[in-house]
């Protein structure tokens, strides 16, 4: 019998059983008991659908065990590590009718459930030399190991189930062709422009009466056209497989009952081909070197007496240069960042300066040239509607707005051809000629527009005279007992 572990309990009787940080009874191992191999397969299929076996594959041990009553059952033993993993495994085990246990070496007690949130303990242990002693609220039983179950061997023995939908799934294919059909199928793929790789694999003779190995062509195709799928699915001597994980593929029209991507038991350097319809798997321990399918295409050769034509004289090629042209364009142009204002429009620029915002005056830069005033501003010069607008197509290289350069070469090629430099602002005119302005010639617009106002020195003589005058002494005399005509008046005396 077993008993529930209470909250804050610190001592248990089962050897190797302890309490984790949550207070849950947990051993170093977990064990799940199944009544048949079918329930084990159902458990693997349910678990591998969402989780991988790679986390505990190295510690996984599956065995066929036998009780004292002679019944054979299946044990699934793994490293517990945490109660989170054990909770997930126990929930999946309950789904397929398995029993979850936890322990360390030989004695395993029932793992926690809703009736015992902190798990169970076995106060009365069974004295036995058996491999396992399991304690459950329904039974207590000992088991001896009869034989081990290899996960890879179990996956190979499971027969794929019929699933016609896999025939139309997109993706890579592995086509296995009997030796006699191999060259013809390879040439057919080449004529149909199907890319892929091919090799020839050998298998041992199927019976002692045969002395020659069995050879088959193995073709790996990244994408098989839809019109060819009926050919590889229905032609005798051709089998088509869908890769489902590194090193393993399942025949088209079938599906393995367990998600093989979650089972890291196949070598990527080899290839396991799981056949449907009861056929035994084809196993290639290591794939031979593969060649491209294009190597098996038709080969054409010239006549043996057809010699190569050798040039008797060489010469430099004729010049093919064409002039650079700037022509109107209907394409939408970007913001113009420069404008060339002719001399006759400079008075308008002076009048416009009184209404320009401070940001424009401070950030715009101007240079006076023989062609007029060149004004540049990164934010755009559309607010100054004067002159000819230019668009920057390359650093410090400008073309008129609404125009394009022909031939349509890259802007950096134009810059190299005309010798444009970053120290100069280069402009292409509509006549195809280029002219440049030194960067040092540009100054801020506010500096170039503001004229110096004449001023004169103010004199301080009047202030000095005022400060030098004598001070006024003010006095107040008493009124007396009888006010006179001058009573209450102030006497003012100057000193």
Kinemage of the C-alpha trace (Angstrom):
@kinemage 1
@onewidth
@group {chain A} dominant
@subgroup {mainchain}
@vectorlist {calphas} color= white
{ca unk a 1} P 0.000 0.000 0.000
{ca unk a 2} L 1.033 3.608 -0.529
{ca unk a 3} L 0.142 6.807 1.303
{ca unk a 4} L -0.224 10.412 0.219
{ca unk a 5} L 2.508 12.919 1.003
{ca unk a 6} L 1.247 15.864 3.045
{ca unk a 7} L 2.079 19.530 2.674
{ca unk a 8} L 5.415 20.496 4.289
{ca unk a 9} L 6.331 16.840 4.801
{ca unk a 10} L 10.125 16.484 4.901
{ca unk a 11} L 10.702 12.735 5.174
{ca unk a 12} L 9.793 9.795 2.904
{ca unk a 13} L 10.390 6.057 3.221
{ca unk a 14} L 11.002 5.043 -0.412
{ca unk a 15} L 14.769 4.789 -1.175
{ca unk a 16} L 15.993 7.413 -3.640
{ca unk a 17} L 12.809 9.486 -3.396
{ca unk a 18} L 13.033 13.132 -2.401
{ca unk a 19} L 11.029 16.347 -2.418
{ca unk a 20} L 11.780 19.050 -4.946
{ca unk a 21} L 11.401 22.808 -4.455
{ca unk a 22} L 7.632 22.536 -4.944
{ca unk a 23} L 7.345 19.792 -2.336
{ca unk a 24} L 6.574 17.123 -4.960
{ca unk a 25} L 7.946 13.619 -4.421
{ca unk a 26} L 10.429 12.990 -7.222
{ca unk a 27} L 13.194 10.508 -7.921
{ca unk a 28} L 16.005 10.710 -10.450
{ca unk a 29} L 14.070 8.554 -12.913
{ca unk a 30} L 10.599 8.292 -14.302
{ca unk a 31} L 8.943 5.042 -15.358
{ca unk a 32} L 5.768 4.405 -17.320
{ca unk a 33} L 4.180 0.961 -17.396
{ca unk a 34} L 2.197 -0.131 -20.452
{ca unk a 35} L 0.145 -3.283 -20.766
{ca unk a 36} L 1.048 -3.845 -24.447
{ca unk a 37} L 3.263 -2.647 -27.262
{ca unk a 38} L 0.264 -0.932 -28.843
{ca unk a 39} L -0.062 1.444 -25.903
{ca unk a 40} L 3.661 2.212 -26.091
{ca unk a 41} L 3.306 3.152 -29.754
{ca unk a 42} L 0.283 5.330 -28.954
{ca unk a 43} L 2.272 7.053 -26.216
{ca unk a 44} L 5.212 7.751 -28.557
{ca unk a 45} L 2.879 9.070 -31.255
{ca unk a 46} L 1.081 11.386 -28.806
{ca unk a 47} L 4.276 12.681 -27.201
{ca unk a 48} L 6.246 13.138 -30.446
{ca unk a 49} L 3.482 15.213 -31.982
{ca unk a 50} L 4.394 18.238 -29.826
{ca unk a 51} L 7.665 17.346 -28.061
{ca unk a 52} L 10.952 15.808 -29.087
{ca unk a 53} L 12.524 12.719 -27.569
{ca unk a 54} L 15.959 14.297 -27.971
{ca unk a 55} L 15.840 15.789 -24.444
{ca unk a 56} L 16.034 12.368 -22.779
{ca unk a 57} L 17.002 10.075 -25.675
{ca unk a 58} L 20.353 9.191 -24.063
{ca unk a 59} L 18.688 8.025 -20.831
{ca unk a 60} L 15.712 6.318 -22.489
{ca unk a 61} L 15.348 2.603 -21.842
{ca unk a 62} L 12.419 0.495 -23.021
{ca unk a 63} L 12.055 -3.092 -21.822
{ca unk a 64} L 9.714 -6.030 -21.939
{ca unk a 65} L 9.211 -7.055 -18.295
{ca unk a 66} L 7.580 -10.101 -16.761
{ca unk a 67} L 5.741 -10.299 -13.459
{ca unk a 68} L 5.581 -13.232 -11.071
{ca unk a 69} L 2.198 -14.093 -12.551
{ca unk a 70} L 3.789 -14.508 -15.970
{ca unk a 71} L 2.216 -11.440 -17.580
{ca unk a 72} L 4.386 -9.409 -19.946
{ca unk a 73} L 4.254 -5.658 -19.926
{ca unk a 74} L 6.322 -2.747 -21.277
{ca unk a 75} L 8.349 -0.252 -19.233
{ca unk a 76} L 9.432 3.162 -20.499
{ca unk a 77} L 12.248 4.462 -18.292
{ca unk a 78} L 13.819 7.935 -18.595
{ca unk a 79} L 15.550 10.682 -16.584
{ca unk a 80} L 12.950 12.645 -14.604
{ca unk a 81} L 15.028 15.833 -14.064
{ca unk a 82} L 12.039 17.973 -13.015
{ca unk a 83} L 8.410 17.695 -12.001
{ca unk a 84} L 7.434 19.662 -15.131
{ca unk a 85} L 8.712 16.871 -17.374
{ca unk a 86} L 7.125 14.225 -15.181
{ca unk a 87} L 3.778 16.055 -15.252
{ca unk a 88} L 3.840 16.136 -19.053
{ca unk a 89} L 4.802 12.470 -19.342
{ca unk a 90} L 2.211 11.396 -16.737
{ca unk a 91} L -0.602 13.257 -18.507
{ca unk a 92} L 0.278 11.614 -21.819
{ca unk a 93} L 0.509 8.210 -20.118
{ca unk a 94} L -2.973 8.584 -18.640
{ca unk a 95} L -4.275 9.393 -22.134
{ca unk a 96} L -3.163 5.998 -23.489
{ca unk a 97} L -3.850 3.963 -20.337
{ca unk a 98} L -0.337 3.848 -18.877
{ca unk a 99} L 0.793 4.175 -15.258
{ca unk a 100} L 3.421 6.755 -14.284
{ca unk a 101} L 5.963 6.098 -11.517
{ca unk a 102} L 9.005 7.840 -10.111
{ca unk a 103} L 12.012 6.469 -8.270
{ca unk a 104} L 15.756 6.038 -8.481
{ca unk a 105} L 16.998 2.459 -8.838
{ca unk a 106} L 14.601 -0.367 -8.076
{ca unk a 107} L 11.662 0.940 -6.071
{ca unk a 108} L 9.218 3.182 -7.954
{ca unk a 109} L 6.089 4.742 -6.466
{ca unk a 110} L 3.064 6.166 -8.230
{ca unk a 111} L 3.626 9.712 -9.460
{ca unk a 112} L 1.356 12.467 -8.200
{ca unk a 113} L -2.170 12.993 -9.501
{ca unk a 114} L -5.188 15.105 -8.541
{ca unk a 115} L -5.838 12.909 -5.473
{ca unk a 116} L -2.286 13.475 -4.144
{ca unk a 117} L -0.868 16.793 -5.439
{ca unk a 118} L 2.485 16.165 -3.730
{ca unk a 119} L 2.831 12.511 -4.710
{ca unk a 120} L 2.917 9.201 -2.901
{ca unk a 121} L 5.221 7.290 -0.561
{ca unk a 122} L 5.556 3.540 0.121
{ca unk a 123} L 6.021 2.931 3.864
{ca unk a 124} L 6.095 -0.877 3.454
{ca unk a 125} L 8.686 -1.908 0.876
{ca unk a 126} L 8.747 -5.264 -0.838
{ca unk a 127} L 11.872 -7.322 -0.157
{ca unk a 128} L 12.894 -8.554 -3.602
{ca unk a 129} L 15.799 -8.947 -6.017
{ca unk a 130} L 13.657 -8.173 -9.054
{ca unk a 131} L 14.653 -5.396 -11.446
{ca unk a 132} L 11.605 -3.255 -10.600
{ca unk a 133} L 9.273 -2.985 -7.631
{ca unk a 134} L 6.290 -0.811 -8.501
{ca unk a 135} L 3.894 0.643 -5.902
{ca unk a 136} L 0.490 1.875 -7.071
{ca unk a 137} L -2.803 2.553 -5.314
{ca unk a 138} L -4.280 -0.332 -7.369
{ca unk a 139} L -1.426 -2.846 -7.124
{ca unk a 140} L 2.102 -3.517 -5.926
{ca unk a 141} L 4.135 -5.770 -8.193
{ca unk a 142} L 7.688 -6.803 -8.998
{ca unk a 143} L 9.043 -7.279 -12.533
{ca unk a 144} L 12.087 -8.864 -14.129
{ca unk a 145} L 13.507 -7.637 -17.414
{ca unk a 146} L 13.003 -10.131 -20.210
{ca unk a 147} L 14.529 -8.133 -23.087
{ca unk a 148} L 15.304 -4.609 -24.162
{ca unk a 149} L 13.461 -2.716 -26.908
{ca unk a 150} L 15.533 -0.556 -29.230
{ca unk a 151} L 13.740 2.606 -30.319
{ca unk a 152} L 15.216 2.560 -33.825
{ca unk a 153} L 14.293 -1.092 -34.326
{ca unk a 154} L 10.774 -0.372 -33.099
{ca unk a 155} L 10.360 2.503 -35.567
{ca unk a 156} L 11.572 0.320 -38.430
{ca unk a 157} L 9.160 -2.486 -37.541
{ca unk a 158} L 6.126 -0.202 -37.490
{ca unk a 159} L 4.304 -0.335 -40.816
{ca unk a 160} L 3.344 3.028 -42.355
{ca unk a 161} L -0.342 3.775 -42.615
{ca unk a 162} L -2.104 4.573 -45.886
{ca unk a 163} L -2.345 8.344 -46.484
{ca unk a 164} L -2.993 9.262 -50.161
{ca unk a 165} L -2.644 12.999 -49.411
{ca unk a 166} L 1.138 12.688 -49.194
{ca unk a 167} L 1.316 12.004 -52.933
{ca unk a 168} L 0.349 15.577 -53.764
{ca unk a 169} L 2.352 17.331 -51.054
{ca unk a 170} L 4.988 19.743 -52.438
{ca unk a 171} L 8.613 19.377 -51.531
{ca unk a 172} L 11.626 17.181 -52.260
{ca unk a 173} L 11.331 13.579 -53.375
{ca unk a 174} L 13.621 10.554 -53.311
{ca unk a 175} L 12.997 8.333 -56.324
{ca unk a 176} L 14.387 4.783 -56.170
{ca unk a 177} L 14.554 3.018 -59.537
{ca unk a 178} L 15.523 -0.546 -60.325
{ca unk a 179} L 18.839 -0.968 -62.101
{ca unk a 180} L 17.363 -1.662 -65.543
{ca unk a 181} L 15.179 1.468 -65.545
{ca unk a 182} L 17.707 3.802 -63.936
{ca unk a 183} L 19.449 5.204 -67.061
{ca unk a 184} L 16.155 5.744 -68.904
{ca unk a 185} L 14.535 7.598 -65.969
{ca unk a 186} L 17.675 9.727 -65.519
{ca unk a 187} L 17.623 10.785 -69.190
{ca unk a 188} L 13.883 11.470 -68.963
{ca unk a 189} L 14.443 13.800 -66.005
{ca unk a 190} L 17.238 15.576 -67.881
{ca unk a 191} L 15.054 16.101 -70.974
{ca unk a 192} L 12.277 17.457 -68.741
{ca unk a 193} L 14.730 19.885 -67.080
{ca unk a 194} L 14.364 18.348 -63.634
{ca unk a 195} L 17.284 19.150 -61.325
{ca unk a 196} L 18.592 16.649 -58.813
{ca unk a 197} L 21.340 14.259 -57.738
{ca unk a 198} L 21.731 10.554 -58.378
{ca unk a 199} L 23.759 7.634 -57.065
{ca unk a 200} L 23.676 3.829 -57.238
{ca unk a 201} L 23.234 1.907 -53.970
{ca unk a 202} L 23.874 -1.786 -53.390
{ca unk a 203} L 22.064 -4.206 -51.090
{ca unk a 204} L 22.972 -7.720 -50.107
{ca unk a 205} L 21.475 -10.574 -52.168
{ca unk a 206} L 17.917 -11.378 -51.032
{ca unk a 207} L 18.648 -15.102 -50.707
{ca unk a 208} L 21.682 -17.400 -50.462
{ca unk a 209} L 20.931 -18.638 -53.977
{ca unk a 210} L 21.732 -15.193 -55.429
{ca unk a 211} L 25.377 -14.245 -55.717
{ca unk a 212} L 25.051 -10.731 -57.165
{ca unk a 213} L 24.099 -7.693 -55.070
{ca unk a 214} L 20.915 -5.779 -55.738
{ca unk a 215} L 21.573 -2.374 -57.282
{ca unk a 216} L 19.110 0.482 -57.436
{ca unk a 217} L 19.363 4.052 -58.625
{ca unk a 218} L 18.634 6.604 -55.888
{ca unk a 219} L 17.632 10.049 -57.222
{ca unk a 220} L 17.140 13.031 -54.965
{ca unk a 221} L 14.882 15.644 -56.616
{ca unk a 222} L 14.240 19.027 -54.918
{ca unk a 223} L 10.868 19.509 -56.619
{ca unk a 224} L 9.090 17.015 -58.862
{ca unk a 225} L 6.680 18.523 -61.429
{ca unk a 226} L 3.054 17.573 -60.963
{ca unk a 227} L 2.802 15.914 -64.382
{ca unk a 228} L 5.524 13.401 -63.394
{ca unk a 229} L 4.056 12.285 -60.081
{ca unk a 230} L 1.685 9.680 -61.572
{ca unk a 231} L 4.694 8.211 -63.392
{ca unk a 232} L 6.766 7.651 -60.238
{ca unk a 233} L 3.762 6.498 -58.185
{ca unk a 234} L 2.280 3.924 -60.569
{ca unk a 235} L 5.159 2.591 -62.698
{ca unk a 236} L 6.456 -0.821 -61.596
{ca unk a 237} L 10.126 -0.714 -60.638
{ca unk a 238} L 9.916 2.900 -59.410
{ca unk a 239} L 9.280 3.909 -55.796
{ca unk a 240} L 8.874 7.498 -54.585
{ca unk a 241} L 9.650 8.554 -51.001
{ca unk a 242} L 9.099 11.778 -49.040
{ca unk a 243} L 11.884 12.846 -46.632
{ca unk a 244} L 10.345 13.328 -43.165
{ca unk a 245} L 13.531 13.796 -41.114
{ca unk a 246} L 17.300 13.814 -41.678
{ca unk a 247} L 18.280 10.322 -42.813
{ca unk a 248} L 14.776 8.856 -43.166
{ca unk a 249} L 11.996 8.967 -45.794
{ca unk a 250} L 8.539 7.378 -46.057
{ca unk a 251} L 7.005 6.094 -49.274
{ca unk a 252} L 4.550 8.483 -50.924
{ca unk a 253} L 0.954 7.522 -50.170
{ca unk a 254} L 1.819 6.420 -46.632
{ca unk a 255} L 2.545 8.027 -43.271
{ca unk a 256} L 4.474 6.687 -40.302
{ca unk a 257} L 2.387 6.422 -37.098
{ca unk a 258} L 5.073 8.324 -35.095
{ca unk a 259} L 6.470 11.759 -35.934
{ca unk a 260} L 9.981 10.742 -36.962
{ca unk a 261} L 11.355 14.287 -36.719
{ca unk a 262} L 11.032 13.976 -32.930
{ca unk a 263} L 13.056 10.730 -32.834
{ca unk a 264} L 16.814 11.421 -33.195
{ca unk a 265} L 17.826 7.847 -33.993
{ca unk a 266} L 18.682 8.113 -37.702
{ca unk a 267} L 22.080 9.120 -39.092
{ca unk a 268} L 22.028 12.059 -41.491
{ca unk a 269} L 24.887 10.534 -43.507
{ca unk a 270} L 22.793 7.447 -44.271
{ca unk a 271} L 19.283 6.905 -45.544
{ca unk a 272} L 16.411 4.729 -44.328
{ca unk a 273} L 13.542 4.249 -46.807
{ca unk a 274} L 10.349 3.048 -45.094
{ca unk a 275} L 8.145 1.252 -47.617
{ca unk a 276} L 4.417 0.820 -47.411
{ca unk a 277} L 2.289 -2.198 -48.264
{ca unk a 278} L 4.212 -4.511 -45.947
{ca unk a 279} L 7.582 -4.119 -47.655
{ca unk a 280} L 10.698 -4.219 -45.521
{ca unk a 281} L 12.690 -0.977 -45.192
{ca unk a 282} L 15.612 -0.241 -47.484
{ca unk a 283} L 18.555 0.873 -45.379
{ca unk a 284} L 21.667 2.596 -46.731
{ca unk a 285} L 24.224 2.942 -43.953
{ca unk a 286} L 26.126 5.615 -45.860
{ca unk a 287} L 25.073 7.258 -49.085
{ca unk a 288} L 27.611 6.890 -51.911
{ca unk a 289} L 28.817 10.022 -53.729
{ca unk a 290} L 26.012 11.583 -55.740
{ca unk a 291} L 26.368 13.098 -59.217
{ca unk a 292} L 24.134 15.718 -60.836
{ca unk a 293} L 21.396 14.397 -63.088
{ca unk a 294} L 22.635 16.676 -65.864
{ca unk a 295} L 25.691 14.433 -66.232
{ca unk a 296} L 23.440 11.746 -67.739
{ca unk a 297} L 22.057 13.950 -70.490
{ca unk a 298} L 22.814 13.462 -74.189
{ca unk a 299} L 26.381 14.247 -75.262
{ca unk a 300} L 27.121 15.851 -78.654
{ca unk a 301} L 30.611 15.896 -80.173
{ca unk a 302} L 32.039 17.609 -83.255
{ca unk a 303} L 33.489 15.685 -86.158
{ca unk a 304} L 36.984 14.435 -85.535
{ca unk a 305} L 38.413 16.342 -88.513
{ca unk a 306} L 36.661 19.601 -87.660
{ca unk a 307} L 39.463 21.830 -86.457
{ca unk a 308} L 39.028 24.994 -84.483
{ca unk a 309} L 39.159 28.338 -86.309
{ca unk a 310} L 42.135 30.427 -85.174
{ca unk a 311} L 42.256 34.194 -85.642
{ca unk a 312} L 45.204 35.258 -87.832
{ca unk a 313} L 45.258 38.909 -86.770
{ca unk a 314} L 43.922 40.999 -83.926
{ca unk a 315} L 43.287 44.734 -83.684
{ca unk a 316} L 41.892 47.123 -81.103
{ca unk a 317} L 38.136 47.625 -81.281
{ca unk a 318} L 36.709 50.715 -82.876
{ca unk a 319} L 35.553 53.531 -80.642
{ca unk a 320} L 31.887 53.296 -79.731
{ca unk a 321} L 31.616 56.383 -77.535
{ca unk a 322} L 28.498 58.512 -77.891
{ca unk a 323} L 27.938 62.019 -76.541
{ca unk a 324} L 26.159 62.536 -73.252
{ca unk a 325} L 22.750 64.157 -73.635
{ca unk a 326} L 20.291 65.687 -71.181
{ca unk a 327} L 16.747 65.299 -72.515
{ca unk a 328} L 13.288 66.035 -71.035
{ca unk a 329} L 11.706 63.218 -69.031
{ca unk a 330} L 8.095 62.463 -68.141
{ca unk a 331} L 9.118 60.639 -64.981
{ca unk a 332} L 8.310 62.270 -61.665
{ca unk a 333} L 11.373 64.021 -60.281
{ca unk a 334} L 12.387 64.186 -56.672
{ca unk a 335} L 12.793 67.342 -54.578
{ca unk a 336} L 15.092 69.862 -56.187
{ca unk a 337} L 18.009 70.737 -53.906
{ca unk a 338} L 19.749 73.354 -56.066
{ca unk a 339} L 18.820 76.211 -58.384
{ca unk a 340} L 20.797 78.443 -60.746
{ca unk a 341} L 19.442 82.008 -60.651
{ca unk a 342} L 20.492 84.116 -63.681
{ca unk a 343} L 21.850 87.636 -63.047
{ca unk a 344} L 18.627 89.352 -64.238
{ca unk a 345} L 16.654 87.598 -61.465
{ca unk a 346} L 18.947 88.613 -58.606
{ca unk a 347} L 16.829 91.709 -57.762
{ca unk a 348} L 13.861 89.363 -57.238
{ca unk a 349} L 15.998 87.259 -54.885
{ca unk a 350} L 16.799 90.381 -52.852
{ca unk a 351} L 13.103 91.235 -52.543
{ca unk a 352} L 12.215 87.627 -51.710
{ca unk a 353} L 14.794 87.566 -48.891
{ca unk a 354} L 12.493 89.699 -46.707
{ca unk a 355} L 9.812 86.974 -46.554
{ca unk a 356} L 11.997 83.854 -46.303
{ca unk a 357} L 11.847 82.008 -42.939
{ca unk a 358} L 14.909 81.992 -40.661
{ca unk a 359} L 15.615 78.270 -41.340
{ca unk a 360} L 15.948 78.900 -45.066
{ca unk a 361} L 18.233 81.876 -44.588
{ca unk a 362} L 20.447 79.988 -42.132
{ca unk a 363} L 20.709 76.628 -43.924
{ca unk a 364} L 20.688 77.556 -47.620
{ca unk a 365} L 24.091 78.170 -49.199
{ca unk a 366} L 24.833 80.422 -52.172
{ca unk a 367} L 27.736 81.054 -54.543
{ca unk a 368} L 28.006 83.837 -57.141
{ca unk a 369} L 29.340 82.656 -60.536
{ca unk a 370} L 29.506 83.981 -64.077
{ca unk a 371} L 26.313 82.007 -64.843
{ca unk a 372} L 24.464 83.618 -61.941
{ca unk a 373} L 23.820 82.717 -58.315
{ca unk a 374} L 23.903 78.998 -57.424
{ca unk a 375} L 21.684 78.286 -54.413
{ca unk a 376} L 21.721 74.891 -52.635
{ca unk a 377} L 19.574 73.590 -49.781
{ca unk a 378} L 19.178 69.929 -48.725
{ca unk a 379} L 15.562 70.471 -47.639
{ca unk a 380} L 14.569 71.630 -51.143
{ca unk a 381} L 14.611 74.954 -52.952
{ca unk a 382} L 10.970 74.919 -54.093
{ca unk a 383} L 10.251 77.757 -51.631
{ca unk a 384} L 12.506 80.024 -53.775
{ca unk a 385} L 10.784 79.962 -57.209
{ca unk a 386} L 13.654 81.474 -59.136
{ca unk a 387} L 16.091 80.156 -61.735
{ca unk a 388} L 16.490 76.613 -63.029
{ca unk a 389} L 15.931 73.805 -60.544
{ca unk a 390} L 18.456 70.939 -60.338
{ca unk a 391} L 18.113 67.426 -58.867
{ca unk a 392} L 21.060 65.630 -57.248
{ca unk a 393} L 21.546 62.194 -58.878
{ca unk a 394} L 24.948 61.479 -57.310
{ca unk a 395} L 26.901 63.145 -54.488
{ca unk a 396} L 27.585 66.717 -55.760
{ca unk a 397} L 26.312 65.857 -59.287
{ca unk a 398} L 23.162 67.669 -60.490
{ca unk a 399} L 20.915 67.518 -63.576
{ca unk a 400} L 18.029 69.882 -64.424
{ca unk a 401} L 14.720 68.924 -62.819
{ca unk a 402} L 12.397 67.148 -65.247
{ca unk a 403} L 15.302 65.861 -67.352
{ca unk a 404} L 17.269 62.637 -67.604
{ca unk a 405} L 20.670 61.643 -68.911
{ca unk a 406} L 20.931 59.487 -72.009
{ca unk a 407} L 22.384 56.910 -72.556
{ca unk a 408} L 20.805 55.615 -69.332
{ca unk a 409} L 24.042 54.730 -67.545
{ca unk a 410} L 24.544 54.619 -63.798
{ca unk a 411} L 25.164 57.976 -62.045
{ca unk a 412} L 28.566 56.843 -60.739
{ca unk a 413} L 29.622 56.071 -64.334
{ca unk a 414} L 28.609 59.588 -65.351
{ca unk a 415} L 30.603 61.045 -62.473
{ca unk a 416} L 33.714 59.072 -63.468
{ca unk a 417} L 33.337 59.950 -67.154
{ca unk a 418} L 33.101 63.734 -66.703
{ca unk a 419} L 35.657 63.724 -63.869
{ca unk a 420} L 33.315 65.022 -61.158
{ca unk a 421} L 34.947 65.580 -57.757
{ca unk a 422} L 33.425 65.746 -54.306
{ca unk a 423} L 35.223 69.072 -53.702
{ca unk a 424} L 33.117 70.680 -56.444
{ca unk a 425} L 29.387 70.854 -57.160
{ca unk a 426} L 29.041 69.703 -60.781
{ca unk a 427} L 26.016 70.681 -62.891
{ca unk a 428} L 24.939 69.160 -66.236
{ca unk a 429} L 23.152 71.589 -68.513
{ca unk a 430} L 20.514 70.862 -71.121
{ca unk a 431} L 23.204 71.404 -73.774
{ca unk a 432} L 25.114 68.365 -72.470
{ca unk a 433} L 27.971 70.488 -71.080
{ca unk a 434} L 29.088 70.320 -67.467
{ca unk a 435} L 30.268 73.135 -65.192
{ca unk a 436} L 31.388 73.037 -61.582
{ca unk a 437} L 31.555 75.338 -58.555
{ca unk a 438} L 34.116 74.964 -55.789
{ca unk a 439} L 32.595 74.016 -52.431
{ca unk a 440} L 34.631 76.721 -50.734
{ca unk a 441} L 32.772 79.349 -52.776
{ca unk a 442} L 29.473 78.647 -51.042
{ca unk a 443} L 28.460 80.715 -48.027
{ca unk a 444} L 25.231 80.840 -46.035
{ca unk a 445} L 22.403 82.810 -47.625
{ca unk a 446} L 21.956 85.078 -44.611
{ca unk a 447} L 25.635 86.088 -44.764
{ca unk a 448} L 25.468 86.905 -48.468
{ca unk a 449} L 22.206 88.911 -48.334
{ca unk a 450} L 22.634 91.234 -45.345
{ca unk a 451} L 24.267 94.618 -46.122
{ca unk a 452} L 26.283 96.583 -43.534
{ca unk a 453} L 24.341 99.550 -42.036
{ca unk a 454} L 26.364 102.840 -41.605
{ca unk a 455} L 26.640 104.057 -38.022
{ca unk a 456} L 28.093 107.043 -36.139
{ca unk a 457} L 29.405 107.613 -32.565
{ca unk a 458} L 27.042 109.329 -30.123
{ca unk a 459} L 28.500 112.195 -27.930
{ca unk a 460} L 28.068 112.322 -24.170
{ca unk a 461} L 28.643 116.129 -23.642
{ca unk a 462} L 25.079 116.919 -22.599
{ca unk a 463} L 25.142 114.210 -19.988
{ca unk a 464} L 28.376 115.571 -18.523
{ca unk a 465} L 26.963 119.169 -18.273
{ca unk a 466} L 23.883 118.020 -16.505
{ca unk a 467} L 25.822 116.091 -13.948
{ca unk a 468} L 28.127 119.082 -13.245
{ca unk a 469} L 25.312 121.587 -12.146
{ca unk a 470} L 25.041 122.611 -8.427
{ca unk a 471} L 22.611 120.792 -6.179
{ca unk a 472} L 19.462 122.585 -4.826
{ca unk a 473} L 19.164 122.900 -0.981
{ca unk a 474} L 15.541 122.649 0.227
{ca unk a 475} L 14.618 123.725 3.837
{ca unk a 476} L 11.317 123.947 5.844
{ca unk a 477} L 10.873 126.808 8.502
{ca unk a 478} L 8.485 126.653 11.489
{ca unk a 479} L 5.068 128.312 11.189
{ca unk a 480} L 4.973 129.955 14.653
{ca unk a 481} L 2.034 130.791 16.958
{ca unk a 482} L 0.439 133.303 14.537
{ca unk a 483} L 0.656 132.417 10.930
{ca unk a 484} L 1.769 135.281 8.782
{ca unk a 485} L 1.333 135.850 5.118
{ca unk a 486} L 4.378 133.747 4.370
{ca unk a 487} L 3.691 131.057 6.950
{ca unk a 488} L 4.122 127.464 5.729
{ca unk a 489} L 6.112 128.509 2.709
{ca unk a 490} L 9.444 126.832 1.962
{ca unk a 491} L 12.515 128.857 1.777
{ca unk a 492} L 14.765 127.964 -1.022
{ca unk a 493} L 18.331 128.953 -0.913
{ca unk a 494} L 20.954 128.206 -3.400
{ca unk a 495} L 24.468 127.614 -2.368
